[in-house]
Each structure stands twice: as structure tokens, then as C-alpha cells.
Amino acid sequence: MDAATAHLDPVFGALNLAALSHNAHDMARRAAGVPIRVASKSVRVRAVLDAVLALPGYHGVLAYTLAEGLWLAETIDDVVVGYPSADRAAYAALAADEKLASRVTVMVDSVAHLDLIDSVVAPDRRAPIRICLELDASWKSPLLGHIGVWRSPVHHATDARELAQQVVRRPGFKLVGMMGYEAQIAGLGNKPAGQPLRGAMVRAIQRSSMAELRRRRGEAVAAVRELADLEFVNAGGTGSLEASGADASVTEVAAGSGLFGPHLFDNYAHFSPAPAAAFALPVVRRPAPDRVTLLGGGWVASGPPAPDRLPQPVWPAGLRMVAREMAGEVQTPVTGEAARRLTVGDRVWLRHTKAGELSEHVNELYVVDGERVAGSVATYRGEGKAFL
């Protein structure tokens, strides 16, 4: 990657084509025939979305905002918005366009979401809105309490059935899908480096959580199918392709982060994605013999504030951030034996903790194919889009 991009001045992001291809095919292998819906928030590059969707084993996009979903649906015919929306202008645009309304499915987990849509455009003045119900996939552990993320209030089969009844009874809506994201399995590393006891504990929690969810989700899906002919039941993420896909009630899985292989996914026992995406920062200062300062670097990932949310210096090997300063908005000092050999104008490669967030910092990603730069692909930012 470094040799292929030697003619480029950092700051820039790059995407390794061989690694991306490896990850895409390996994810399809792990899904074992269950279709993968690509999570766009973990990519945010339309050219990559299009390329992956052209592969066997992939179908449709899981978008993260309704405005983004409408934009993608101009060229992609199956878009599910993975989170509820309060974007009235986007709902009005969806309701006014029969083509978009046939391609985009919106997420709800309460009657309040239905009321909001009706307040924007009355049922008799719009194309039918396709609806997906979100089931809470967190685990209510008898000993540990709530394990997972706080998303939907729809936890039990009775909750799902009651909300489904509201959807099918109200004009202007069509119930077509269900979704449940088991974040405590899909997004939680189960083999953290240097922490074998924590890894064993996480794997035990994940096994118990999946066993409970498989039973509960099956009951909820069966209850809703009595009321509506569901087109899909979506589940999982990059870290749970095997377990989620093995659930008999699930018809498709969602994943996206595994395509880029950010360093968050170095901490899993059952798969190992290739690091396909990285970014380069220039060395601009030498404040001491054993350290240099990089321009920029404070590209901190979402989640609980902790060192594992920071970019990871990976090349030259052996660099580390300075504990009292870490990654900064406009400068990041790094130290280590390799820092002594760096000079002003050299570059340091870093990997982002998460996947799609990298695309919010650069206008394009240079595509490295072997020992050359084959071209570049625009990120959402490069296309002038900042959805969230």
C-alpha cells in the first residue's frame, strides 16, 4: 500500500482491492447461503456498494437514514432503512414517488412512528409506505441485566404482534419485514488481545444470548406472520453471520464492517478479516528525538470513550500514541523506535476503529490493486453528502 501510493501526498485514505475482495467472498462463505444485505453505514462509498451487490450472496442495502435511503434507491431497488426516522421532508419525498415507495422500507418500533408518517402525508394522499418492525434483540440476563444496545421496545412476541396489528389495520402502510440486531454478538469482540478470561466470558454470554434470542425471535416472527406475509426477516452483523444465519426464522443477514476490516474486528475468535482500508498522515514535526508529530489523526470512532476507539498506527511498525495527548484534531504525536527513523515529509499509516466512519473524513479512497493505484472512488462526503 505504501509503495503503490508513494506519489501521493497525505492526508488520504486507501482501499486495498485484494483485501476487499477476500473479505467480501469470506463473508458470503460465512453466511452459508443466507443472503447478505449490505450495511451502508459501514461503507459510505457507492462504488463499493454497487460492486459488492453484484457478487453472488449479496442483495439489498441496509441504510442508516431515510434521506440516504432515498438517494440510494435512485439506483438500488431494495433499500431498508435500519433505523426509525423523524425526517418529515424525506417522508414527504418518499410518499410522493411511487418508484421510491416501492424500493424503500422504513423502520418502526412504535405507533408513534406511524403517527408521524400520517402527520406528514395522509394515507389517502400517498403511495403505500413499506414497513419493517424492529424486534429488540438484547438479552435480559438474570444475573447481568441488560446485555446489548437500547433500540426497540418490542421485546416479546406479544409486543410484536400488537404492533403488527396496528400496522396492518391502518391504511397507507404495508408490513413487509422484521429486523433484530444482536449487537452483543455481532459487534462485540470475543477474543480481545491479552484478555483470555474476558474473551471466555464474552463467548459464554454470546452463546446464552443467542440461544434465548433464537427461541424468542422465532416466536415473534411466527406471531407476525399470522398477520402479514413477510418478505424478509433481517438479523445480525459482521460478527454474527454464522450464528444469525443459522436461525431458522431469519431469511437474510446484514453486514458491512467486515468488508473494510477495521481494527475493531481484530478481536474475534471465529473470523479474521483482512485490513482493507487505511489512511496515511504526514510527519510534520520532530518535538523530541524519540517522537514525531503527525498532521491530524483525531478520527475517533463512536462508542464508549476508550483507547480502543482511537485510530491504530500500523506502519511503520512499532509506533504508539502518547498517553497524555493521544489522537488530536490537527496533530498526533507518536513515539517508539520507528519514530527515530522518520523525518518531516514521511508518512504513517493508521487503521480506523470502525469502517464507514473513515469515509466521513476523506473525499475519496484510492484503490490499490497490487503494486499500483488503479484509481479512486468517491465517498459520500466526496459526493457532497453528509447524512449523519
N, C-alpha and C positions, 0 to 999 in steps of 0.2 A: 504494500500500500504506500509506504514511504517513498520507495524508488519510483513508482509509477506517477506519483504526484509531485515529484521534485521540482517541476517547473512552475508550480502554483504557489502563490503567496498566501499563507494562512492569515486570517481565520477562515476555515472552510470545513465542510462535512463531506464524508465519502462513504460510499456503499460498495462492498465487495460482491461482485456478481456471483462468483463461485460459492461463496458462503451463503448468500441469499438463496440461491438455487438449492443448495444442500438442505437448508432449513425448511424451505417450502415442501420439498419432497419427503423429508423426515417427519414433518408434522402430518402429512397425509398418511404416511405409514403408521404413525402412532394412532391416528383416528380410526384405522382399520375399517375403512369403507363408509364410515359415517361422514356425511358432507360437512365441510368446514365453512362457516360464514366468517368472512374476514373482518376483524375489529379495526375499523379505520382510525380510531384514536391512537392506535399503536403503530401507525404507518404515516398518515398525513402526507402521502405522495400519490397523486392519482395514477401516474405511470406504473408504480409498483402495484397498486390495487388492480389495475387492468391486467398486468402481466400475470399476477397470481390467480386471478379469476379465470384466466384462460387455461389453467392447469387442471387435469383430472383431480377430482376430490374436493374442489372448491366451488362454492355457489353463493352469491349474495354478499351483501355488506351489512355489518352492524355499525351504524353511525352513532355519533355521540351528541349531536344537536339536530334539531329539526331543520334549521337553515342549511346545515351541511348536508343533511339527507336529501333535501330538495335539489341542491346543487349537484350531488352525485347522481340523482335519479334522472338527470337530463340524459345520461348515457348508460346508466346501470338500471336494469329493470326490476331488481329485488333489493330494496333497502329497508331494513328495520332500524328504527331509532331506538337505541338501547336504554335511553333514559327519558323520563317524562319531561315535557316541555311546557313553558309558560310564555312562549313567543307568539303573541297574538298575530303579528304580521305574517309570520311563517304559516300559522294555521289558516289564515285568510288566503294565502297563496296556494296552499295545498287544496283547500276546499273549492277553489275557483278553477282548478285544472284537472280534468278527468284523467289525463295521462299520468300526472304525478300522483293523483289519488289512487291509481291502480298499482303504482310501483312502490309507494312508501307506506310503511306500517308504523304507527306511533305506539308508544308505551304508556300504559296506565296501571295504577295500583289502587285507585280510589275513585269514588263517584265524583269527587271534586275535579278530577281531570276531565271527565265527561262534561261536567257543567261548564268548565272553562271553554271547551271547544264549542259548545252550543251557544255560549255568550258571544262568540266571535262571529259565527255564521249559523243561522237557524238550520235545523235538519232539512227542511223542505227547500232550502236555497243552496244546497251544496251537493257535491258528489259524496257518496258514502265514504266515511273515514275508516280505514282498516286499523283494527285494534289488536294489540298484544297485551296480555295480562302478565305482570311480573310477580312470581312467587318468591317469597323470602327464602333464601337457601342457607341462611345462617343456622348454626347449631345451638340450641339451648341446652348446654351441658349441665347435668345435675350437680356437678362439682365445680366447674369453672365458669358457669354463667354463659353470657352471650359470646359466642365464638363466630367471627365473621364480620361483615360490614352491615351498617344500618342503611337498608334500602327500602324494600317494600314492607308494608304492614300486613300483607296477605301471607299468612304463615301456614294455616291448616287447610285441608280440603274443603271444609265448610266455608272458610273465608273466600276461597277461590270460586266456589260455586255461587255464593251470594253475589260477588262482583260480576261474575259471568252472566247471571240472570239480569242484572241491571243493564249490561251492555246489549244483550240480545233483545231485551224488551223495548229499548229506546230506538226511535227511528234515526237514521243518519249514521249508524255505526255498523260495522261488520267485524265480528270476533273471528280472528284467523289464526292466532298463535298464543303460545305461552313461553315464558322465559324464566330461568332461575340461575343466578350466577353464584357459584360456590367459591367465593373469594378465599376462604380459609384453606382451600385445597388448590385452586388454580393459581393463586397469586402469592402463596407463602412458601418460601424455600424450605425444603425438608432435609437438607444436608448442609447446614451452614458451616463454613470453613472453621476448623478448630473448635467446634462446639458439638461433639458427638452426642452428649446427653440431651442437649436441646433438640438436635436432629431426631433422636429416637422418640422424644416426647411429641414433637410435631407430627411425625409419621403416625404415631398411635392416635393422636387427636383426629388426624385426617381420615384414618380408617373408620373410626367410630362415627365421625360426622357423615361420611359418605354412606355408611350403612343406614343411618337414620334418614338421610335425605332421600335415598333410593326408595324407601318404603313410603315416605310422606309425599314425595313428588309423584310417585305412581298413583297414589290415592287422589291427589289433586287433579292430575291430568285426566284420570278416569271420570271424575266428577264433572269436569268442564266439558269433556267430550260427549256427555249425555245431553248437553245443551247446544253445542256448536261443533261443526265439522272442522276441526283444527287443521290448518295446512302444515304447521311446524310446531315443534317443541324444542326450544333452544336451551343449551346449557354449557357451562364450563368455560375454560380459557386455556391458554398455552400450557399451564402446569397440570391440567387435569384432563387432557384429551383422552387418555386411556380410560380413566375411571368414569368420566361423564358419558363418553360414547358407549360404555358397556351398560348403561342404564336403559332398560327395555322401553321406558316411557319417552326417551329422548330421540328425536329424529335428526338433529343436527347439533354440532358443537361450534363454539365461537373461539377464535384465536387470532392474534396479530403480533404480539410482542416477540414470539418465537421466530418470526421472520428476520428481525434485525438482531436478535440475540444480545440484548443489553446485559450489563454485568449483574443485574438482579437475578438473572436466570443461571448464573454460575453455581447457585446454591441448591440444586435439585439432585436427588439421588437417581431418578429414573430416566433422565434425558439430559443432553448436553448440546445446546445449540451453538453453532459457530458464530463468533463475533463478527457480524456482517457490517455493522455501522460504527463509525468512529469520527472524531473531529480533531483537527490539528490547530494548535495555538502557537504563536511565535514567542521565542525568547526575546525579551526587550530590555532586561536589566540583569546585572550581577551585583546584588547588595552585599554579598559575602563570598569567600572562596568556595564554600560548600553548598551554595544555593543560587538559583536563578529565578527570575520573575517572569511569568507568562502574562501576555495581554489577555484579559478576560478570564473566563473559566467558571464563573458563578452560575452554572446551569444546573441548579438544584432540582431534583425530582420531587414530585408530590408524594405525600405520605407522612408518617411520623418523623419530625425533625431528628436526624441522627446521621452519623458519618456515612452510613450505607446509602444515603440519598445523594451523596456528592459524586461528581464525575471521578473516574478512576484513571490516574495516569498509567499508561501501559507501555509506552515506547518513547525514548529508550527505557529499558527495563531497570527497575530498582529505584524509581523516583517515588517520592511521597510528599503529601502536602504538609504544611507547617501547622501544628496543632492549634496554636493561638490565633491563626489567621484563616486557614483553610481556603476554600474557593471564593474569590471575590468578584464583584460586579465588573471591574475593569482590570484587576490584576490578581494573580495567584502565584505566590512563591512556592517553589518545590525544592526539596533537598534530597540528598542521597549521593552515593558515589558517582552516579552518572551525571549529576549536575555539575561536577567539577570539569567535565569534558565538554559541556555545552557552551556555546558562545552566542552573543547577540546575533539574531538572524536565523538561528537554528529553530527547529520546531519540535514540539512534544505532542504525542498522540494521546487522546483520552477517550474513554468509553462512557456513555451516559448510563445512569442507573436504569432508566426506563427507555422505552422505544420511541414512540411517536413524539414525545416532548422535544427530542433533538431537532425535529423538523420545524419547531417554532422559533429556532434561533438562526437558521440559515435560509437563504432564498432557493438554494439548490443543493443537491447532493451529487458529487462527481462519482460516476460509475467506473470502478476499477475492474477491468477484465484482464486477468493475468498480470502482465507487466506494463500495461498501458491504461490510460484513461480513455474509455470508449465514448464518453460523452457525459452529459449531465441530465438530471431530471428535476423539474421544479417541485418544490414543496408547496403545501397550501400557502404558506407565507409568500413564497415566490410568485404565486398566482394572485396575490393580493387578498387572500382570505385569512381571517383570524376569527374563527367561530367561537373559541372559548379559551 
